[in-house]
Amino acid sequence: MGYDIGFSEVMLDPESMIKGRVAESIIEQLFLTCGYKVFRFGMENVLPEVMKDINKGYSNETTKSIRRMPDFVVQDKKGNVFFIEVKFRKNGRFKYRNLKDDDYPYKECYFVVVSKKFIQCVSYEDLRDRGIEVTDKTKYYIANRKEFDLDREVVKQFCGFVHMFFGNT
């Protein structure tokens, strides 16, 4: 759902949930506008009934993996498929430690960090192996990810939406 992995929706205040969903919608529409197929993948979309049990406290290794499911699976025109996890961060900060898990099961995941001004993107590998941290000063812009080859003008348009929705938060 775009929050710290390991926390359920129930533990979040309504404002954080709404901001997370807006950020997800912006990223979903960005990829759709750029010609990608987008599939909602997070546990709240794929396994809503299991989510109820997980939120009641039932937990084992399988439920931990389910809880950490990325928000989307996106597919480009060539057929390449990517896991996408969306994170809204008012302060623009995201780092490996935020995963709260050294055994994150989706090693091929890309983390799209939406802040008040920017849309940045780093891979799990960037976080874990390269020690990259996203801040409001870094420039890991999603438009620069060669894997996605997104239209820069479209990305600029969606950065405008980010500023419109989150600029005053």
Backbone as CSV, one residue per row, in Angstrom:
resi,resn,N_x,N_y,N_z,CA_x,CA_y,CA_z,C_x,C_y,C_z
1,MET,0.798,-1.187,0.000,0.000,0.000,0.000,0.844,1.256,0.000
2,GLY,2.129,1.117,-0.073,2.937,2.301,-0.173,3.410,2.851,1.148
3,TYR,3.393,2.049,2.151,3.849,2.461,3.463,5.006,1.589,3.872
4,ASP,5.540,1.846,5.048,6.627,1.003,5.527,6.182,-0.439,5.503
5,ILE,6.970,-1.264,4.885,6.652,-2.666,4.741,6.607,-3.301,6.113
6,GLY,5.562,-4.083,6.368,5.420,-4.731,7.655,4.307,-4.119,8.483
7,PHE,3.805,-2.971,8.094,2.712,-2.355,8.822,1.438,-2.533,8.031
8,SER,0.361,-2.791,8.731,-0.913,-2.981,8.050,-1.662,-1.664,7.947
9,GLU,-2.661,-1.636,7.087,-3.478,-0.456,6.917,-4.118,-0.035,8.225
10,VAL,-4.515,-0.998,9.018,-5.224,-0.727,10.260,-4.397,0.163,11.181
11,MET,-3.078,0.075,11.111,-2.199,0.809,12.003,-1.973,2.250,11.541
12,LEU,-2.479,2.618,10.370,-2.230,3.937,9.824,-3.405,4.859,10.077
13,ASP,-3.093,6.132,10.242,-4.166,7.106,10.388,-4.801,7.328,9.018
14,PRO,-6.042,7.782,8.998,-6.743,7.959,7.718,-6.027,8.906,6.756
15,GLU,-5.418,9.972,7.257,-4.722,10.909,6.383,-3.563,10.238,5.655
16,SER,-2.789,9.421,6.377,-1.667,8.706,5.742,-2.167,7.720,4.705
17,MET,-3.264,7.048,5.006,-3.829,6.097,4.042,-4.252,6.818,2.764
18,ILE,-4.893,7.957,2.922,-5.361,8.708,1.753,-4.175,9.198,0.927
19,LYS,-3.168,9.746,1.589,-1.985,10.224,0.865,-1.304,9.077,0.121
20,GLY,-1.209,7.921,0.751,-0.613,6.765,0.102,-1.393,6.329,-1.119
21,ARG,-2.695,6.344,-1.008,-3.526,5.945,-2.154,-3.454,6.956,-3.288
22,VAL,-3.393,8.235,-2.943,-3.242,9.259,-3.982,-1.902,9.073,-4.694
23,ALA,-0.839,8.860,-3.928,0.481,8.631,-4.534,0.441,7.407,-5.446
24,GLU,-0.189,6.334,-4.991,-0.315,5.138,-5.833,-1.064,5.457,-7.116
25,SER,-2.154,6.206,-7.014,-2.951,6.547,-8.203,-2.142,7.373,-9.193
26,ILE,-1.352,8.307,-8.684,-0.513,9.122,-9.562,0.478,8.238,-10.322
27,ILE,1.117,7.327,-9.613,2.113,6.454,-10.258,1.438,5.473,-11.209
28,GLU,0.301,4.946,-10.821,-0.447,4.058,-11.712,-0.776,4.776,-13.016
29,GLN,-1.296,5.996,-12.932,-1.659,6.760,-14.121,-0.441,7.165,-14.937
30,LEU,0.671,7.438,-14.281,1.911,7.756,-14.988,2.314,6.603,-15.901
31,PHE,2.337,5.396,-15.334,2.721,4.240,-16.147,1.692,3.963,-17.244
32,LEU,0.407,4.085,-16.931,-0.623,3.870,-17.952,-0.482,4.876,-19.096
33,THR,-0.252,6.132,-18.751,-0.102,7.180,-19.756,1.111,6.919,-20.648
34,CYS,2.135,6.298,-20.088,3.347,5.982,-20.858,3.237,4.651,-21.605
35,GLY,2.039,4.073,-21.650,1.808,2.882,-22.458,2.047,1.554,-21.769
36,TYR,2.237,1.565,-20.473,2.434,0.333,-19.711,1.089,-0.312,-19.377
37,LYS,1.105,-1.596,-19.200,0.001,-2.307,-18.569,0.301,-2.269,-17.073
38,VAL,-0.704,-1.990,-16.273,-0.510,-1.866,-14.829,-1.490,-2.795,-14.124
39,PHE,-0.941,-3.615,-13.236,-1.759,-4.563,-12.475,-1.576,-4.280,-10.992
40,ARG,-2.673,-4.048,-10.302,-2.599,-3.853,-8.850,-2.228,-5.191,-8.231
41,PHE,-1.217,-5.172,-7.364,-0.664,-6.418,-6.862,-0.641,-6.509,-5.346
42,GLY,-0.657,-5.411,-4.636,-0.545,-5.430,-3.177,-1.577,-6.318,-2.523
43,MET,-1.284,-6.733,-1.293,-2.148,-7.697,-0.607,-3.572,-7.189,-0.476
44,GLU,-3.762,-5.880,-0.327,-5.113,-5.347,-0.180,-5.918,-5.508,-1.461
45,ASN,-5.239,-5.719,-2.598,-5.914,-5.910,-3.878,-6.049,-7.377,-4.258
46,VAL,-5.025,-8.146,-3.993,-4.988,-9.534,-4.444,-5.628,-10.486,-3.429
47,LEU,-5.371,-10.234,-2.167,-5.824,-11.158,-1.116,-6.532,-10.426,0.022
48,PRO,-7.636,-9.733,-0.260,-8.282,-8.953,0.798,-8.766,-9.806,1.973
49,GLU,-9.180,-11.028,1.725,-9.646,-11.890,2.823,-8.499,-12.314,3.732
50,VAL,-7.346,-12.591,3.149,-6.172,-12.943,3.949,-5.737,-11.736,4.769
51,MET,-5.877,-10.562,4.198,-5.487,-9.341,4.891,-6.225,-9.203,6.219
52,LYS,-7.495,-9.576,6.238,-8.277,-9.499,7.489,-7.629,-10.343,8.577
53,ASP,-7.212,-11.562,8.228,-6.576,-12.439,9.214,-5.213,-11.897,9.645
54,ILE,-4.451,-11.374,8.684,-3.141,-10.821,9.003,-3.300,-9.647,9.966
55,ASN,-4.312,-8.810,9.705,-4.535,-7.653,10.566,-5.010,-8.047,11.956
56,LYS,-5.541,-9.261,12.100,-5.957,-9.745,13.426,-4.776,-10.291,14.215
57,GLY,-3.603,-10.326,13.582,-2.410,-10.755,14.306,-1.861,-12.102,13.893
58,TYR,-2.566,-12.854,13.049,-2.050,-14.133,12.585,-0.848,-13.879,11.699
59,SER,0.261,-14.534,11.984,1.458,-14.261,11.207,2.397,-15.458,11.192
60,ASN,2.922,-15.756,10.011,4.014,-16.713,9.843,4.852,-16.200,8.664
61,GLU,5.799,-16.970,8.194,6.668,-16.497,7.114,5.884,-16.195,5.836
62,THR,4.879,-16.994,5.556,4.078,-16.762,4.354,3.310,-15.453,4.466
63,THR,2.678,-15.212,5.613,1.931,-13.963,5.765,2.864,-12.752,5.736
64,LYS,4.081,-12.917,6.228,5.046,-11.815,6.141,5.352,-11.489,4.680
65,SER,5.513,-12.517,3.850,5.770,-12.293,2.424,4.574,-11.631,1.748
66,ILE,3.380,-12.063,2.116,2.161,-11.484,1.541,2.050,-10.016,1.927
67,ARG,2.315,-9.711,3.185,2.215,-8.342,3.691,3.152,-7.404,2.924
68,ARG,4.260,-7.929,2.433,5.271,-7.106,1.770,5.113,-7.066,0.251
69,MET,4.000,-7.581,-0.256,3.782,-7.585,-1.700,3.833,-6.161,-2.257
70,PRO,4.569,-5.947,-3.338,4.610,-4.613,-3.955,3.219,-4.184,-4.428
71,ASP,3.044,-2.891,-4.599,1.741,-2.343,-4.978,1.317,-2.725,-6.389
72,PHE,2.288,-2.763,-7.315,1.951,-2.991,-8.717,2.924,-3.951,-9.385
73,VAL,2.428,-4.567,-10.427,3.255,-5.207,-11.438,2.965,-4.402,-12.701
74,VAL,4.018,-3.896,-13.339,3.839,-3.133,-14.569,4.573,-3.842,-15.693
75,GLN,4.009,-3.726,-16.896,4.593,-4.384,-18.064,4.735,-3.363,-19.188
76,ASP,5.944,-3.261,-19.742,6.163,-2.322,-20.841,5.737,-2.939,-22.169
77,LYS,5.867,-2.181,-23.231,5.426,-2.614,-24.558,6.227,-3.798,-25.095
78,LYS,7.458,-3.967,-24.595,8.308,-5.073,-25.026,8.018,-6.352,-24.250
79,GLY,7.187,-6.260,-23.217,6.866,-7.430,-22.406,7.654,-7.533,-21.108
80,ASN,8.577,-6.595,-20.868,9.326,-6.606,-19.610,8.387,-6.290,-18.447
81,VAL,8.568,-7.002,-17.354,7.682,-6.877,-16.198,8.495,-6.417,-14.992
82,PHE,7.902,-5.509,-14.197,8.584,-4.941,-13.029,7.642,-4.891,-11.829
83,PHE,8.184,-5.148,-10.637,7.473,-4.896,-9.388,7.681,-3.430,-9.029
84,ILE,6.602,-2.768,-8.608,6.669,-1.369,-8.190,6.027,-1.224,-6.813
85,GLU,6.768,-0.658,-5.894,6.251,-0.317,-4.558,6.281,1.198,-4.452
86,VAL,5.132,1.804,-4.155,5.022,3.251,-4.058,5.092,3.664,-2.598
87,LYS,5.915,4.672,-2.340,6.077,5.211,-0.988,5.847,6.712,-1.033
88,PHE,4.867,7.195,-0.276,4.749,8.642,-0.111,5.559,9.030,1.110
89,ARG,6.434,9.992,0.932,7.255,10.501,2.021,7.213,12.020,1.989
90,LYS,6.548,12.592,2.945,6.449,14.052,3.036,7.837,14.689,3.002
91,ASN,8.782,14.061,3.716,10.142,14.608,3.781,11.037,14.089,2.655
92,GLY,10.505,13.214,1.803,11.261,12.706,0.661,12.298,11.652,0.996
93,ARG,12.335,11.157,2.232,13.388,10.228,2.660,12.924,8.774,2.608
94,PHE,13.810,7.953,2.038,13.576,6.507,2.044,14.925,5.822,1.932
95,LYS,15.145,4.794,2.757,16.402,4.050,2.736,16.139,2.590,3.074
96,TYR,17.156,1.792,2.913,17.053,0.346,3.126,16.484,0.022,4.507
97,ARG,16.918,0.736,5.499,16.449,0.472,6.867,14.931,0.616,6.991
98,ASN,14.309,1.418,6.124,12.858,1.572,6.161,12.116,0.292,5.799
99,LEU,12.814,-0.642,5.174,12.175,-1.915,4.841,11.915,-2.753,6.084
100,LYS,12.651,-2.490,7.156,12.496,-3.192,8.430,12.628,-4.702,8.255
101,ASP,13.454,-5.087,7.289,13.504,-6.500,6.960,14.737,-6.808,6.124
102,ASP,15.600,-7.647,6.632,16.771,-8.047,5.850,16.461,-9.173,4.877
103,ASP,15.254,-9.698,4.941,14.878,-10.804,4.071,13.690,-10.415,3.191
104,TYR,13.755,-9.241,2.609,12.679,-8.763,1.744,12.561,-9.703,0.545
105,PRO,11.374,-10.266,0.296,11.254,-11.325,-0.717,11.215,-10.853,-2.172
106,TYR,11.043,-9.563,-2.418,10.886,-9.072,-3.787,12.145,-8.309,-4.205
107,LYS,13.194,-9.045,-4.419,14.512,-8.467,-4.683,14.560,-7.672,-5.994
108,GLU,13.630,-7.906,-6.893,13.600,-7.207,-8.184,12.733,-5.954,-8.131
109,CYS,12.297,-5.562,-6.960,11.351,-4.454,-6.804,12.007,-3.092,-7.005
110,TYR,11.221,-2.177,-7.545,11.603,-0.775,-7.649,10.719,0.006,-6.682
111,PHE,11.337,0.903,-5.932,10.631,1.724,-4.958,10.487,3.124,-5.543
112,VAL,9.249,3.521,-5.779,8.958,4.842,-6.304,8.588,5.710,-5.109
113,VAL,9.427,6.707,-4.858,9.251,7.573,-3.693,8.646,8.893,-4.174
114,VAL,7.428,9.122,-3.712,6.703,10.342,-4.050,6.819,11.275,-2.852
115,SER,7.309,12.482,-3.098,7.402,13.480,-2.030,6.588,14.707,-2.447
116,LYS,6.762,15.799,-1.755,6.005,17.014,-2.070,6.301,17.554,-3.464
117,LYS,7.515,17.304,-3.958,7.937,17.902,-5.218,8.329,16.898,-6.295
118,PHE,8.833,15.739,-5.887,9.497,14.857,-6.837,8.911,13.462,-6.868
119,ILE,9.241,12.764,-7.946,9.019,11.325,-8.057,10.393,10.725,-8.303
120,GLN,10.912,10.034,-7.311,12.216,9.395,-7.430,12.015,7.886,-7.426
121,CYS,13.011,7.181,-7.921,12.885,5.729,-8.021,14.247,5.076,-7.812
122,VAL,14.258,4.068,-6.948,15.461,3.274,-6.712,15.065,1.804,-6.676
123,SER,16.008,0.967,-6.997,15.755,-0.472,-6.950,16.099,-1.003,-5.562
124,TYR,15.619,-2.193,-5.281,15.991,-2.861,-4.034,17.506,-2.992,-3.960
125,GLU,18.097,-3.348,-5.079,19.551,-3.498,-5.153,20.266,-2.172,-4.844
126,ASP,19.731,-1.059,-5.344,20.304,0.255,-5.027,20.319,0.481,-3.516
127,LEU,19.224,0.143,-2.884,19.100,0.352,-1.437,20.018,-0.577,-0.658
128,ARG,19.944,-1.856,-0.967,20.674,-2.858,-0.191,22.161,-2.885,-0.500
129,ASP,22.509,-2.989,-1.767,23.911,-3.214,-2.145,24.711,-1.923,-2.325
130,ARG,24.062,-0.883,-2.758,24.770,0.368,-3.017,24.600,1.384,-1.884
131,GLY,23.718,1.071,-0.930,23.511,1.964,0.207,22.880,3.296,-0.161
132,ILE,22.199,3.338,-1.276,21.573,4.577,-1.722,20.428,4.937,-0.777
133,GLU,20.330,6.213,-0.483,19.226,6.748,0.303,18.568,7.851,-0.509
134,VAL,17.261,7.838,-0.558,16.513,8.888,-1.246,16.248,9.997,-0.229
135,THR,16.511,11.232,-0.627,16.197,12.391,0.204,15.588,13.460,-0.695
136,ASP,15.199,14.563,-0.095,14.675,15.660,-0.908,15.780,16.369,-1.690
137,LYS,17.036,15.978,-1.452,18.183,16.567,-2.158,18.733,15.663,-3.266
138,THR,18.368,14.368,-3.248,18.894,13.448,-4.260,18.141,13.622,-5.572
139,LYS,18.709,13.059,-6.612,18.135,13.219,-7.952,17.991,11.866,-8.647
140,TYR,17.341,10.935,-7.950,17.085,9.618,-8.526,15.724,9.633,-9.226
141,TYR,15.577,10.580,-10.126,14.291,10.806,-10.763,13.849,9.596,-11.587
142,ILE,12.573,9.328,-11.527,12.029,8.167,-12.246,12.259,8.308,-13.752
143,ALA,12.284,9.526,-14.258,12.510,9.733,-15.696,13.904,9.281,-16.122
144,ASN,14.823,9.169,-15.168,16.194,8.757,-15.484,16.398,7.245,-15.440
145,ARG,15.388,6.496,-15.024,15.536,5.036,-14.971,15.464,4.483,-16.382
146,LYS,16.577,3.963,-16.853,16.644,3.420,-18.213,15.729,2.218,-18.384
147,GLU,15.498,1.484,-17.300,14.641,0.299,-17.387,13.232,0.656,-17.849
148,PHE,12.768,1.844,-17.469,11.383,2.213,-17.765,11.236,3.015,-19.045
149,ASP,12.245,3.799,-19.415,12.194,4.600,-20.633,10.885,5.394,-20.719
150,LEU,10.594,6.130,-19.645,9.369,6.915,-19.585,9.545,8.239,-20.327
151,ASP,8.475,8.709,-20.913,8.462,9.986,-21.616,8.675,11.111,-20.599
152,ARG,9.745,11.889,-20.765,10.104,12.940,-19.800,9.019,14.008,-19.669
153,GLU,8.354,14.330,-20.757,7.289,15.343,-20.685,6.109,14.828,-19.866
154,VAL,5.805,13.567,-20.015,4.728,12.967,-19.212,5.131,12.952,-17.742
155,VAL,6.367,12.596,-17.469,6.843,12.584,-16.080,6.761,13.988,-15.493
156,LYS,7.144,15.009,-16.253,7.035,16.395,-15.772,5.587,16.736,-15.431
157,GLN,4.677,16.311,-16.293,3.252,16.557,-16.051,2.826,15.922,-14.732
158,PHE,3.269,14.700,-14.483,2.872,14.001,-13.266,3.579,14.554,-12.028
159,CYS,4.770,15.104,-12.204,5.406,15.822,-11.089,4.573,17.047,-10.721
160,GLY,3.946,17.659,-11.720,3.021,18.763,-11.455,1.839,18.307,-10.620
161,PHE,1.329,17.112,-10.904,0.235,16.563,-10.090,0.694,16.319,-8.655
162,VAL,1.909,15.808,-8.521,2.473,15.561,-7.185,2.507,16.877,-6.407
163,HIS,3.013,17.922,-7.054,3.089,19.212,-6.377,1.687,19.743,-6.055
164,MET,0.744,19.551,-6.975,-0.620,20.024,-6.764,-1.263,19.323,-5.551
165,PHE,-1.076,18.008,-5.446,-1.720,17.253,-4.359,-0.966,17.319,-3.049
166,PHE,0.373,17.394,-3.113,1.161,17.283,-1.883,2.002,18.513,-1.536
167,GLY,2.024,19.508,-2.400,2.888,20.659,-2.207,2.685,21.401,-0.892
168,ASN,1.490,21.371,-0.371,1.208,22.097,0.873,1.041,21.187,2.083
169,THR,1.449,19.921,1.955,1.271,19.004,3.098,2.377,19.170,4.109
